[in-house]
C-alpha cells in the first residue's frame, strides 16, 4: 500500500472523530496519509458489540483507515478485532499501548501494558492469530510509548515482541507514560528503534510544522510522522506537508481564513448527529488551540481578545455572531502563524493510582 504523504493523524479520544478527520481532509485537499479511529475499548462489554462504539464510524473516502483498539484481556481484544475486521473491513487493526490516561493506563491497558510486556505479547499473539483466520486478513500495527517512566524504558523489548508476533508497523511516541505530554519527546530513542527495526517505524511527538516533520524524517530515519496535538492547533498541517513534498510553494493562511474553519467544522458536527451544544463545545475546543497562532504586530493581546470572545459565547448563535464581528474587524489585520505554536505540552503526572489491572486474565 502506497501512502501519501507519510503522515498519520494521531488518534485522540474526544477529538479525532469523523467530523474532525473530515475537517482535516478538506483542508488538506484529501491528502492525509493514514487515518486511525479514536481508540475503541474492548474490556467493558461481556460480548463485544459493534453498535455500541461510535468511534468505529468512518467513510470510504477516509481510506486507508485503521481501527485502534485497547484493553487488557487478550481474548476480548481478539474477539473485537475479528468482529471489526469482518464487518467493517478497515485497512488495518492497531493495538494501543500508548494511551497515558489514568482511566486507561491505571487499569493495565494502553501504556499500562508497558509494565506487563508478557500480557502485551499475549494480546498481539491472539489478535494476530484471529486476523489470520478471518475472511479478510488485515495488517496488525502497534502504537506504544518508550516506557512507563525514565527508569523503565523498554521500547526495544516492545519492538522485539511486536516483530515476533507479526506486527507490520510500529508507531512510537517518544515520551514515557509518566511524562504524559510534559517536556519534549525523546527522538533519540525513536531513532534507536528505527535502527534496530525490521518493520516501518513511525515517530510521534512534538511535530507541529513542515520543517519539524522534514527534520524528524531526515534525521531519525522514520518512515513517517504521526501528528496529534499539532493538528488541533493547525488542522492545515497535513496539506502543508503534502505541498512541501510535492514542491509547491507554502500557502500563507490569513486570520480570516483560519476563522472560516469554524462554520465548516460546525456543519460537519451537525451532519454527524451532534447537538448544537455538543458542536459548540467542539468549536471552543478548537478555538482554544487555533487562536494561539494569531498575532497582530507581534503582540499576543489581539489573539487573547479573539480567543476570549469565542470561548465565552454561550450559544452557537452567539459564537457565530462574534465570529462575524471578528472577521470584519480585528482579524482583518491579524496574521495566523503556526510557527508560534512552540508549546503544545500539558502537565506532568507524578502519581497514578492502580486499580485491578493485574488481577485475573
C-alpha positions in Angstrom: 0.0 0.0 0.0 1.4 3.4 -1.0 0.6 6.2 1.3 1.0 9.9 0.6 2.0 11.9 2.4 3.8 9.8 5.0 1.8 11.2 7.9 -0.8 9.9 10.4 -3.4 11.9 12.3 -2.8 10.5 15.8 -6.0 9.2 17.3 -7.1 11.4 20.2 -10.1 10.4 22.3 -12.8 13.1 22.2 -11.1 14.9 19.3 -10.4 12.9 16.2 -13.9 11.7 15.4 -15.3 11.6 11.8 -16.1 15.4 11.7 -12.6 16.4 12.8 -11.0 14.0 10.4 -13.3 15.3 7.7 -12.2 18.9 8.5 -8.5 18.0 8.2 -9.2 16.1 5.0 -10.9 19.0 3.4 -8.2 21.5 4.5 -5.5 19.1 3.1 -7.1 18.6 -0.2 -7.8 15.0 0.8 -4.0 14.3 1.4 -4.0 12.9 4.9 -1.7 9.8 4.7 -3.2 7.3 7.1 -6.2 7.9 9.3 -6.9 6.0 12.5 -10.1 5.8 14.6 -10.4 7.2 18.1 -9.5 4.2 20.3 -12.2 1.6 20.8 -12.5 0.0 24.3 -12.8 -3.8 24.4 -12.9 -4.6 28.2 -16.3 -3.3 29.1 -18.6 -5.5 27.0 -19.4 -9.0 28.1 -19.7 -9.6 24.3 -18.1 -7.0 22.0 -20.9 -5.3 20.1 -20.1 -3.1 17.1 -23.2 -0.9 17.5 -22.1 0.2 20.9 -19.0 2.1 19.7 -19.4 5.3 17.8 -15.7 5.5 17.3 -16.0 2.8 14.6 -17.8 5.2 12.2 -15.7 6.0 9.1 -16.3 6.8 5.5 -14.9 5.2 2.3 -13.1 8.5 1.4 -11.1 8.1 4.6 -9.2 5.1 3.4 -6.6 3.9 4.1 -8.2 3.8 7.5 -7.3 1.8 10.6 -9.3 1.0 13.8 -7.3 1.2 17.0 -8.5 -1.0 19.9 -7.4 -1.1 23.6 -7.9 -3.3 26.5 -6.1 -5.7 28.9 -7.7 -9.0 28.1 -6.2 -10.9 25.1 -9.4 -12.9 24.4 -11.6 -9.8 24.3 -9.1 -7.9 22.2 -9.1 -10.8 19.7 -12.9 -11.0 19.5 -13.2 -7.3 18.9 -10.5 -7.4 16.2 -12.3 -10.2 14.5 -15.7 -8.6 14.5 -14.3 -5.2 13.4 -12.3 -6.8 10.6 -15.1 -8.9 9.2 -17.9 -6.4 9.5 -16.2 -3.1 8.7 -13.1 -4.2 6.7 -10.8 -1.4 7.7 -7.3 -1.3 6.1 -5.6 -2.3 9.4 -6.1 -3.0 13.1 -3.9 -1.2 15.6 -3.3 -2.1 19.3 -2.9 0.8 21.7 -0.1 0.5 24.2 0.4 4.2 24.4 -2.5 6.0 26.0 -1.4 7.6 29.3 -4.9 8.5 30.7 -5.2 7.2 34.3 -8.6 5.6 33.5 -6.9 3.6 30.8 -3.3 3.0 31.9 -4.4 2.6 35.5 -6.4 -0.4 34.6 -3.5 -2.1 32.8 -4.4 -1.2 29.2 -2.9 1.5 26.9 0.5 2.4 28.2 -0.2 0.3 31.3 0.8 -2.7 29.1 4.3 -1.4 29.1 4.5 -2.6 32.8 3.3 -6.1 31.7 5.1 -7.0 28.4 4.1 -10.7 28.6 0.4 -9.5 28.6 1.1 -7.2 25.6 2.8 -10.1 23.8 -0.2 -12.4 24.5 -2.6 -9.7 23.2 -0.6 -9.3 20.0 -0.4 -13.0 19.6 -4.1 -13.5 20.0 -5.1 -10.6 17.8 -2.7 -11.6 15.0 -3.9 -15.2 15.1 -7.5 -14.1 14.9 -6.8 -11.7 12.0 -5.0 -14.6 10.2 -8.1 -16.7 10.5 -10.6 -14.1 9.3 -12.1 -14.0 5.9 -10.2 -10.7 5.4 -6.5 -10.9 6.5 -5.6 -7.4 7.8 -2.3 -5.9 8.8 -1.7 -5.5 12.5 0.0 -2.4 13.8 1.0 -1.2 17.3 1.3 2.2 19.0 3.4 2.5 22.1 5.4 4.9 24.3 9.1 4.4 25.0 8.4 3.1 28.5 6.5 3.6 31.7 9.0 6.0 33.2 12.6 7.1 32.8 13.8 4.2 34.9 12.0 1.5 32.8 12.4 2.5 29.2 11.6 -0.8 27.4 10.7 0.2 23.8 13.4 -2.0 22.4 11.9 -5.0 24.1 8.4 -3.9 22.8 9.9 -3.7 19.3 11.2 -7.3 19.6 7.9 -8.6 20.8 6.0 -6.7 18.1 8.1 -8.1 15.3 8.0 -11.6 16.8 4.2 -11.5 16.8 3.7 -10.3 13.3 3.1 -6.6 13.8 3.7 -4.9 10.5 4.2 -1.2 11.6 5.2 0.4 14.9 4.3 3.9 16.0 6.5 5.2 18.8 5.5 8.2 20.9 8.8 9.5 22.3 7.6 10.1 25.9 7.1 7.8 28.9 3.7 7.2 30.4 4.7 9.3 33.5 5.6 12.2 31.3 2.1 12.5 30.0 2.5 15.3 27.5 5.1 17.2 29.5 8.5 18.1 28.3 9.9 17.2 24.9 9.6 13.8 23.2 12.9 11.8 23.1 13.5 11.3 19.4 16.9 9.7 20.1 15.0 6.7 21.4 12.8 6.7 18.4 16.0 6.7 16.2 17.3 3.7 18.1 14.1 1.8 17.4 14.4 2.7 13.7 18.0 1.5 13.6 17.1 -1.9 15.1 13.7 -2.4 13.4 12.9 -4.7 10.5 9.4 -3.1 10.1 8.5 0.5 9.4 8.6 2.8 12.4 6.5 6.0 12.7 7.7 8.7 15.0 5.3 10.7 17.2 5.8 13.7 19.5 6.1 17.5 19.0 5.6 17.5 15.2 3.9 20.9 14.7 5.2 22.1 11.3 6.5 21.1 7.9 10.0 21.9 9.0 9.9 19.7 12.1 8.3 16.9 10.1 11.1 17.1 7.5 13.8 17.2 10.1 12.5 14.2 12.1 12.2 12.1 8.9 15.6 13.0 7.6 17.5 12.9 11.0 15.9 9.8 12.6 15.0 7.8 9.5 11.4 7.2 10.5 9.1 6.0 7.7 6.7 8.9 8.6 5.4 11.1 11.4 2.2 10.9 13.5 0.7 14.3 14.4 -1.8 14.8 17.2 -2.0 18.0 19.2 -0.2 19.8 16.4 -3.2 19.2 14.2 -5.5 20.7 16.8 -3.5 23.9 16.6 -3.0 23.7 12.9 -5.5 21.5 11.0 -3.9 22.6 7.7 -0.6 20.8 8.6 -1.2 17.7 6.5 -1.9 19.7 3.4 1.2 21.9 4.2 3.3 18.8 4.4 1.9 17.4 1.2 2.5 20.7 -0.6 6.1 20.7 0.6 6.7 17.1 -0.5 5.2 18.0 -3.9 7.5 21.0 -4.2 4.6 23.5 -4.1 5.1 27.0 -2.5 3.9 27.4 1.0 0.4 28.9 1.4 0.2 31.6 4.0 -3.1 31.3 5.9 -4.8 34.5 6.9 -6.5 35.0 10.2 -9.8 35.4 8.4 -9.2 32.1 6.6 -8.4 30.5 9.9 -11.7 31.7 11.4 -13.6 30.2 8.4 -12.9 26.7 9.7 -15.4 27.1 12.5 -18.6 27.2 10.4 -17.3 24.3 8.3 -16.5 22.2 11.4 -19.9 23.1 13.0 -21.6 21.9 9.8 -19.7 18.6 9.9 -20.6 18.1 13.5 -24.3 18.6 13.0 -24.3 16.4 9.9 -22.7 13.7 12.1 -25.7 13.9 14.6 -24.2 16.2 17.2 -26.5 18.5 19.2 -25.9 22.3 18.9 -24.5 22.3 22.4 -22.2 19.4 21.7 -21.0 21.0 18.5 -20.4 24.3 20.3 -18.2 22.5 22.8 -16.0 21.2 19.9 -15.8 24.7 18.4 -14.5 26.0 21.6 -12.1 23.1 21.9 -10.7 24.0 18.5 -10.7 27.8 19.2 -8.7 27.3 22.4 -5.9 25.8 20.4 -6.2 27.5 17.0 -6.2 31.1 18.3 -2.8 30.7 19.9 -1.4 31.1 16.4 -3.0 34.5 15.9 -0.9 37.7 16.3 -1.1 41.4 15.5 2.2 43.3 15.1 4.0 40.6 17.1 1.6 41.0 20.1 -0.5 38.4 21.8 -3.1 40.9 23.0 -5.3 40.7 20.0 -5.1 36.9 19.9 -6.3 36.8 23.5 -9.2 39.1 22.5 -10.3 36.7 19.8 -9.8 33.7 22.0 -11.9 35.1 24.9 -14.6 36.3 22.6 -15.1 32.8 21.2 -14.6 30.9 24.4 -17.2 32.9 26.4 -20.0 32.5 23.9 -23.0 30.8 25.5 -24.8 29.6 22.4 -23.8 28.7 18.8 -25.7 31.7 17.6 -23.6 34.0 19.9 -20.4 32.2 18.8 -21.1 32.9 15.1 -22.2 36.5 15.7 -18.9 37.1 17.5 -17.0 35.3 14.8 -18.5 37.6 12.1 -17.7 40.7 14.1 -14.1 39.4 14.4 -13.8 38.6 10.7 -15.0 42.1 9.8 -12.9 43.8 12.5 -9.6 42.9 14.2 -9.0 39.7 12.3 -8.6 41.6 9.0 -5.3 43.0 10.3 -4.1 39.8 12.1 -1.8 37.0 10.9 -2.1 33.3 11.6 1.3 31.9 12.2 1.5 28.2 13.2 5.2 28.8 13.9 4.1 30.4 17.2 2.8 27.1 18.4 6.0 26.1 20.2 4.5 24.7 23.4 1.9 22.0 22.9 2.5 20.4 26.2 0.4 19.5 29.2 1.1 18.8 32.8 3.3 16.0 34.2 1.6 13.4 36.3 3.8 12.2 39.1 1.4 9.6 40.5 -1.0 7.1 39.3 -3.4 5.1 41.4 -3.8 1.5 40.3 -7.0 -0.5 40.1 -7.2 -4.2 39.4 -5.1 -4.2 36.3 -3.0 -7.2 37.3 -5.9 -9.2 38.7 -7.0 -12.1 36.5 -6.5 -12.7 32.8 
